[in-house]
Amino acid sequence: MKVINSKTIDYLKKLKILHLLFVIILIFGIFLRFANLDQKVYNADEVRKIIWLSGHSSEAFKEEVYSGNIVSAEELKRYQYPSDDTTLADVFKVLSGKTEHVPLHHIISRFWLQLFGTHSSAKVVSVLLGFLYFPCLYWLCIELFQSPLTGWVSIAIVSISPFHILASQNAGSYSLWTVTILLCSAALLRALRVQAKTSWLMYAITLTLGFYTHLFSVVVALGQAIYVILIEKLKLTKTLINYGLSCVISIVLFSPWIVIFFVNLGRVDEGTSYYDQFNISFRKLIMSLYSNIGHVFIDFYHRYGRLEKLLYLCLFLLIIYSLYHLVRKTQINVWLFIVILITLTPILHIIANFITPSALHIQSRYYLPSHLGIQLSVAYLLASQMGSTSLKVWQRRVWSIIFLIIITLGMISGTILMQEKTAGLDDQRGTASGKNLAVAPYLNQAENPLVISETTHSFILALLYLIDNDVKFQLLQPDNVQQWQQKLNLVENISEFSDVFVFYPDPKFKTFIEQNENITIQVVVNGLDKINLKK
């Protein structure tokens, strides 16, 4: 009979406590993703994607609705849910004109909305898809480090990461993209280890899923190609041939969308034109990268004082040390994979910004592969130090305290973000979507309101999630003075409705309204003016 000594018993007790801690952190991370989800505003990007998956194009919506005819909010809301009038073929038709938005997430979200068409359904499906990246992350850590502890530490860090919480609450494809990045990475490492045909086929399929989830998966694939070529020492080996065949299979499977992409290449510029109007300097780009890295671990929303700056600096130094530790303690096939994952995306964005300066290059969501690499590096450092038998007890305790500090900061960040209805990714903070929170109560309190507007359709669609169905709208085409003259009869509108409002009027449109000598305009709140008859 095997005797279990006291040291073994103590070790098993510590192991159970550690596992319990990881489970508690994971549960808290799940709670933060769902907490107050129904109160989060929809931003402009989200409502545009939802209208596409409903089978309607933005152009068709504007043509049908911006006619100057009075419609109810209930009629407009049908464009934010799939209906029997549209099919998957309509979704593909819409997306074929916006080829930078690949279809997989839209298809999944459409089916979900058809089953559960509630207020927060589009966000819920992203949260649920995000749960898949926990097992994928664990698998990747096993393939990379052969360390279950690193897997659990990674899950703990990602589960309470403010960046990942916001990404999972976004109705876009970022949760699913995280899953596919981790999945194809783990599948590649397994294929390199096992060298079986089925494992290479699995890699090809997971890579294809990545392509159909987000177009920037091409950058992930490029990084993996560089990794395999360097690992094989630039020689044409059997492994490199198998890898090449897997890539060919993936490209063939993705070829229908490649054809659609190049046929509609001119429209890609239309989809990114908003960002191109901002000239981003090299200094601003680097500072944004630094800030984005900090937001992976800490995000106190609009608070950025001395304490936050100190924490960001400490985290940055920890990340640098984790990379040093990684390169020093692991074999090249481990550290090279993570270093490429971290560095390739920023390098390409910096080069692209030199060629064409754009605000697109400072959006943290496009650096998702890099963020995952950073979290893996930090997780390995913490796990290897906390579980090291060569370190003294007090040293292991110091690293355990650092781990708990990072987790605590993440939990605090998540708790703050949970209470912020406008908390979102990147440039969507503080946009009209968030300001709608101040506008909506005035519309809902009015007995029979009419909202007149010629603002962008995404602001209108985002507002619909916050207002009652009986609110009426009269939407007009921007810069179409002839239509304004034909359709607008403000005196008649005021007599017919209890309140007449103008929502986010363009200066030119506001000047046109003010030309009417019978009315006055009263500012109600930023973005909403009320029209009254002169006494």
CORRA-V707198 format. One record per residue. N is the residue number from 1. SS is DSSP state (hx for helix, st for strand, lp for the rest). PHI is phi as a letter, one per 40 degrees, with the letter a starting at -180 (NA if undefined). PSI is psi in radians with two decimals (* if undefined). Layout:
# CORRA-V707198
n | ss | phi | psi
N | SS | PHI | PSI
N | SS | PHI | PSI
This chain:
# CORRA-V707198
n | ss | phi | psi
1 | lp | NA | 2.29
2 | lp | c | 2.26
3 | lp | c | 2.26
4 | lp | c | 2.04
5 | lp | c | 3.02
6 | hx | c | -0.59
7 | hx | c | -0.68
8 | hx | c | -0.72
9 | hx | c | -0.77
10 | hx | c | -0.70
11 | hx | c | -0.77
12 | hx | c | -0.66
13 | hx | c | -0.79
14 | hx | c | -0.65
15 | hx | c | -0.73
16 | hx | c | -0.74
17 | hx | c | -0.72
18 | hx | c | -0.78
19 | hx | c | -0.70
20 | hx | c | -0.70
21 | hx | c | -0.78
22 | hx | c | -0.71
23 | hx | c | -0.73
24 | hx | c | -0.78
25 | hx | c | -0.76
26 | hx | c | -0.76
27 | hx | c | -0.71
28 | hx | c | -0.68
29 | hx | c | -0.69
30 | hx | c | -0.72
31 | hx | d | -0.77
32 | hx | c | -0.54
33 | hx | c | -0.58
34 | hx | c | -0.39
35 | lp | c | 2.19
36 | lp | f | 0.44
37 | hx | c | -0.60
38 | hx | c | -0.21
39 | hx | c | -0.10
40 | lp | c | 2.38
41 | lp | c | 2.68
42 | lp | c | 2.31
43 | lp | c | 3.09
44 | hx | c | -0.73
45 | hx | c | -0.73
46 | hx | c | -0.83
47 | hx | c | -0.54
48 | hx | c | -0.73
49 | hx | c | -0.62
50 | hx | c | -0.67
51 | hx | c | -0.58
52 | hx | c | -0.79
53 | hx | c | -0.32
54 | lp | c | -0.17
55 | lp | g | 0.17
56 | lp | b | 2.47
57 | lp | c | 2.74
58 | hx | c | -0.65
59 | hx | c | -0.75
60 | hx | c | -0.68
61 | hx | c | -0.83
62 | hx | c | -0.63
63 | hx | c | -0.69
64 | hx | c | -0.66
65 | hx | c | -0.62
66 | lp | c | 0.91
67 | lp | b | -0.18
68 | lp | g | -0.10
69 | lp | c | 2.61
70 | st | c | 2.20
71 | st | b | 2.76
72 | st | c | 2.81
73 | hx | c | -0.59
74 | hx | c | -0.69
75 | hx | c | -0.65
76 | hx | c | -0.54
77 | hx | c | -0.34
78 | hx | c | -0.33
79 | hx | c | -0.08
80 | hx | b | 0.21
81 | lp | a | 2.51
82 | lp | c | 2.46
83 | lp | b | 2.97
84 | lp | c | -0.29
85 | lp | c | -0.31
86 | lp | b | 2.70
87 | lp | b | 3.13
88 | hx | c | -0.54
89 | hx | c | -0.64
90 | hx | c | -0.65
91 | hx | c | -0.83
92 | hx | c | -0.65
93 | hx | c | -0.74
94 | hx | c | -0.82
95 | hx | c | -0.44
96 | lp | c | -0.36
97 | lp | c | -0.05
98 | lp | b | 1.10
99 | lp | c | -0.22
100 | lp | c | -0.25
101 | lp | b | 1.67
102 | lp | c | 2.77
103 | lp | c | -0.24
104 | hx | d | -0.86
105 | hx | c | -0.64
106 | hx | c | -0.71
107 | hx | c | -0.82
108 | hx | c | -0.79
109 | hx | c | -0.65
110 | hx | c | -0.81
111 | hx | c | -0.68
112 | hx | c | -0.78
113 | hx | c | -0.54
114 | hx | c | -0.58
115 | hx | c | -0.73
116 | lp | b | 1.39
117 | lp | c | 1.13
118 | lp | b | 3.10
119 | lp | d | -0.79
120 | lp | b | 0.28
121 | hx | d | -0.75
122 | hx | c | -0.55
123 | hx | c | -0.64
124 | hx | c | -0.76
125 | hx | c | -0.60
126 | hx | c | -0.69
127 | hx | c | -0.80
128 | hx | c | -0.71
129 | hx | c | -0.57
130 | hx | c | -0.44
131 | lp | c | -0.41
132 | hx | c | -0.41
133 | hx | c | -0.17
134 | hx | c | -0.90
135 | hx | c | -0.59
136 | hx | c | -0.69
137 | hx | c | -0.74
138 | hx | c | -0.77
139 | hx | c | -0.76
140 | hx | c | -0.71
141 | hx | c | -0.63
142 | hx | c | -0.75
143 | hx | c | -0.66
144 | hx | c | -0.89
145 | hx | b | -0.19
146 | lp | f | 0.69
147 | lp | b | 1.82
148 | hx | d | -0.61
149 | hx | c | -0.73
150 | hx | c | -0.65
151 | hx | c | -0.78
152 | hx | c | -0.69
153 | hx | c | -0.72
154 | hx | c | -0.79
155 | hx | c | -0.74
156 | hx | c | -0.78
157 | hx | c | -0.78
158 | hx | c | -0.63
159 | hx | c | -0.55
160 | lp | b | 0.21
161 | lp | c | 2.16
162 | hx | c | -0.58
163 | hx | c | -0.81
164 | hx | c | -0.53
165 | hx | c | -0.83
166 | hx | c | -0.67
167 | hx | c | -0.65
168 | hx | c | -0.44
169 | hx | c | -0.10
170 | lp | c | 2.40
171 | lp | c | 0.09
172 | lp | c | -2.84
173 | lp | c | 0.23
174 | hx | c | -0.57
175 | hx | c | -0.83
176 | hx | c | -0.63
177 | hx | c | -0.71
178 | hx | d | -0.77
179 | hx | d | -0.84
180 | hx | c | -0.59
181 | hx | c | -0.85
182 | hx | c | -0.70
183 | hx | c | -0.85
184 | hx | c | -0.49
185 | hx | c | -0.83
186 | hx | c | -0.69
187 | hx | c | -0.67
188 | hx | c | -0.83
189 | hx | c | -0.64
190 | hx | c | -0.73
191 | hx | c | -0.70
192 | hx | c | -0.57
193 | hx | c | -0.77
194 | hx | c | -0.67
195 | lp | f | 0.68
196 | lp | b | 2.64
197 | hx | c | -0.68
198 | hx | c | -0.63
199 | hx | c | -0.65
200 | hx | c | -0.63
201 | hx | c | -0.70
202 | hx | c | -0.72
203 | hx | c | -0.76
204 | hx | d | -0.71
205 | hx | c | -0.76
206 | hx | c | -0.62
207 | hx | c | -0.69
208 | hx | c | -0.73
209 | hx | d | -0.68
210 | hx | c | -0.76
211 | hx | c | -0.70
212 | hx | c | -0.08
213 | hx | c | -0.78
214 | lp | a | 2.36
215 | lp | c | -0.49
216 | lp | c | 0.01
217 | hx | c | -0.33
218 | hx | c | -0.64
219 | hx | c | -0.71
220 | hx | c | -0.78
221 | hx | c | -0.69
222 | hx | c | -0.76
223 | hx | c | -0.71
224 | hx | c | -0.62
225 | hx | c | -0.79
226 | hx | d | -0.73
227 | hx | c | -0.88
228 | hx | c | -0.74
229 | hx | c | -0.74
230 | hx | c | -0.68
231 | hx | c | -0.62
232 | lp | c | 0.13
233 | lp | f | 0.68
234 | lp | g | 0.37
235 | lp | b | 2.56
236 | lp | c | 1.45
237 | lp | c | 3.02
238 | hx | c | -0.66
239 | hx | c | -0.77
240 | hx | c | -0.63
241 | hx | c | -0.79
242 | hx | c | -0.70
243 | hx | c | -0.78
244 | hx | c | -0.72
245 | hx | c | -0.68
246 | hx | c | -0.72
247 | hx | c | -0.69
248 | hx | c | -0.79
249 | hx | d | -0.78
250 | hx | c | -0.73
251 | hx | c | -0.70
252 | hx | c | -0.76
253 | hx | c | -0.53
254 | hx | c | -0.10
255 | hx | d | -0.60
256 | hx | d | -0.69
257 | hx | c | -0.51
258 | hx | c | -0.74
259 | hx | c | -0.83
260 | hx | c | -0.69
261 | hx | c | -0.85
262 | hx | c | -0.51
263 | hx | c | -0.62
264 | lp | b | 0.51
265 | hx | d | -0.62
266 | hx | c | -0.49
267 | hx | c | -0.29
268 | hx | c | -0.70
269 | hx | c | -0.60
270 | hx | c | -0.67
271 | hx | c | -0.38
272 | hx | b | 0.11
273 | hx | c | -0.53
274 | hx | d | -0.75
275 | hx | c | -0.47
276 | hx | c | -0.28
277 | lp | c | -0.17
278 | lp | b | 2.14
279 | lp | c | 1.83
280 | lp | c | 2.07
281 | lp | c | 2.86
282 | hx | c | -0.71
283 | hx | c | -0.77
284 | hx | c | -0.63
285 | hx | c | -0.80
286 | hx | c | -0.73
287 | hx | c | -0.63
288 | hx | c | -0.69
289 | hx | c | -0.74
290 | hx | c | -0.78
291 | hx | c | -0.72
292 | hx | c | -0.67
293 | hx | c | -0.73
294 | hx | c | -0.67
295 | hx | c | -0.26
296 | lp | c | -0.54
297 | lp | b | -0.60
298 | lp | b | 2.36
299 | lp | a | 1.71
300 | lp | c | 0.49
301 | lp | g | -2.16
302 | lp | c | 0.18
303 | lp | c | 2.11
304 | lp | a | 1.22
305 | lp | c | -2.80
306 | hx | c | -0.68
307 | hx | c | -0.79
308 | hx | c | -0.71
309 | hx | c | -0.69
310 | hx | c | -0.75
311 | hx | c | -0.71
312 | hx | c | -0.75
313 | hx | c | -0.77
314 | hx | c | -0.75
315 | hx | c | -0.73
316 | hx | c | -0.75
317 | hx | c | -0.65
318 | hx | c | -0.71
319 | hx | c | -0.78
320 | hx | d | -0.79
321 | hx | c | -0.63
322 | hx | c | -0.65
323 | hx | c | -0.70
324 | hx | c | -0.79
325 | hx | c | -0.70
326 | hx | c | -0.85
327 | hx | c | -0.62
328 | hx | c | -0.58
329 | hx | b | -0.26
330 | lp | b | 2.87
331 | lp | c | 2.86
332 | hx | c | -0.59
333 | hx | c | -0.31
334 | hx | c | -1.03
335 | hx | c | -0.54
336 | hx | c | -0.67
337 | hx | d | -0.82
338 | hx | c | -0.70
339 | hx | c | -0.75
340 | hx | c | -0.74
341 | hx | d | -0.66
342 | hx | c | -0.78
343 | hx | c | -0.51
344 | hx | c | -0.81
345 | hx | c | -0.89
346 | hx | c | -0.68
347 | hx | c | -0.80
348 | hx | c | -0.66
349 | hx | c | -0.69
350 | hx | c | -0.78
351 | hx | c | -0.79
352 | hx | c | -0.63
353 | hx | c | -0.53
354 | hx | c | -0.66
355 | hx | c | -0.88
356 | lp | b | 1.63
357 | lp | d | 2.30
358 | lp | a | 2.55
359 | hx | c | -0.25
360 | hx | d | -0.54
361 | hx | c | -0.05
362 | hx | b | 0.15
363 | lp | c | 2.09
364 | hx | c | -0.48
365 | hx | c | -0.44
366 | hx | c | -0.09
367 | hx | b | 0.34
368 | hx | d | -0.79
369 | hx | d | -0.71
370 | hx | c | -0.73
371 | hx | c | -0.72
372 | hx | c | -0.71
373 | hx | c | -0.72
374 | hx | c | -0.78
375 | hx | c | -0.64
376 | hx | c | -0.71
377 | hx | c | -0.80
378 | hx | c | -0.71
379 | hx | c | -0.72
380 | hx | c | -0.73
381 | hx | d | -0.87
382 | hx | c | -0.77
383 | hx | c | -0.75
384 | hx | c | -0.56
385 | hx | c | -0.72
386 | hx | c | -0.57
387 | lp | c | 0.13
388 | lp | c | 2.37
389 | lp | c | -0.22
390 | lp | c | -0.33
391 | lp | c | 2.72
392 | lp | c | 2.82
393 | hx | d | -0.77
394 | hx | c | -0.55
395 | hx | c | -0.73
396 | hx | c | -0.62
397 | hx | c | -0.67
398 | hx | c | -0.80
399 | hx | c | -0.59
400 | hx | c | -0.67
401 | hx | c | -0.72
402 | hx | c | -0.76
403 | hx | d | -0.79
404 | hx | c | -0.60
405 | hx | c | -0.80
406 | hx | c | -0.76
407 | hx | c | -0.73
408 | hx | c | -0.76
409 | hx | c | -0.68
410 | hx | c | -0.73
411 | hx | c | -0.72
412 | hx | c | -0.77
413 | hx | d | -0.83
414 | hx | c | -0.66
415 | hx | c | -0.69
416 | hx | c | -0.84
417 | hx | c | -0.56
418 | hx | d | -0.56
419 | hx | c | -0.14
420 | lp | c | 1.95
421 | lp | c | -0.43
422 | lp | c | 0.08
423 | lp | c | 2.18
424 | lp | a | -3.13
425 | lp | c | 2.34
426 | hx | f | -2.28
427 | hx | c | 0.00
428 | hx | c | -0.18
429 | lp | c | 2.29
430 | lp | g | 0.12
431 | lp | c | -3.11
432 | hx | d | -0.48
433 | hx | d | -0.70
434 | hx | c | -0.65
435 | hx | c | -0.31
436 | hx | d | -0.41
437 | hx | c | -0.55
438 | hx | c | -0.48
439 | hx | c | -0.78
440 | hx | d | -0.76
441 | hx | d | -0.63
442 | hx | c | -0.63
443 | hx | c | -0.68
444 | hx | c | -0.48
445 | hx | c | -0.45
446 | lp | c | 2.54
447 | lp | c | -0.77
448 | lp | a | 1.32
449 | st | c | 2.68
450 | st | b | 2.31
451 | st | b | 2.08
452 | st | b | 2.31
453 | st | a | 2.66
454 | lp | b | 0.38
455 | lp | c | 3.02
456 | lp | d | 2.52
457 | hx | c | -0.48
458 | hx | c | -0.59
459 | hx | c | -0.68
460 | hx | c | -0.82
461 | hx | c | -0.67
462 | hx | c | -0.62
463 | hx | c | -0.54
464 | hx | c | -0.50
465 | lp | c | -0.22
466 | lp | b | -0.09
467 | lp | b | 2.86
468 | lp | c | 2.76
469 | lp | c | -0.45
470 | lp | c | 0.00
471 | lp | c | 2.31
472 | st | b | 2.61
473 | st | b | 2.49
474 | st | b | 1.79
475 | st | b | 2.32
476 | lp | b | 2.67
477 | lp | c | 2.36
478 | lp | c | 2.45
479 | lp | g | 0.24
480 | lp | b | 1.40
481 | hx | c | -0.63
482 | hx | c | -0.74
483 | hx | c | -0.69
484 | hx | d | -0.76
485 | hx | c | -0.63
486 | hx | c | -0.67
487 | hx | c | -0.47
488 | lp | c | 2.14
489 | lp | b | 1.45
490 | hx | c | -0.68
491 | hx | c | -0.74
492 | hx | c | -0.70
493 | hx | c | -0.71
494 | hx | c | -0.61
495 | hx | c | -0.45
496 | hx | c | -0.55
497 | lp | b | 2.65
498 | lp | c | -0.64
499 | st | a | 2.43
500 | st | b | 2.13
501 | st | b | 2.71
502 | st | b | 2.18
503 | st | b | 2.09
504 | lp | f | 1.05
505 | lp | c | 2.41
506 | lp | c | 2.57
507 | hx | d | -0.68
508 | hx | c | -0.70
509 | hx | c | -0.68
510 | hx | c | -0.68
511 | hx | c | -0.69
512 | hx | c | -0.73
513 | hx | c | -0.72
514 | hx | c | -0.26
515 | lp | c | -0.35
516 | lp | c | 2.02
517 | lp | c | -0.22
518 | lp | c | -0.08
519 | st | b | 2.82
520 | st | b | 2.69
521 | st | b | 2.23
522 | st | b | 2.18
523 | st | c | 2.10
524 | st | c | -0.91
525 | st | a | 2.82
526 | lp | d | 2.02
527 | lp | h | -0.16
528 | st | b | 2.11
529 | st | b | 2.62
530 | st | b | 2.39
531 | st | b | 2.24
532 | st | b | 2.70
533 | st | c | 2.50
534 | lp | c | 2.44
535 | lp | c | *
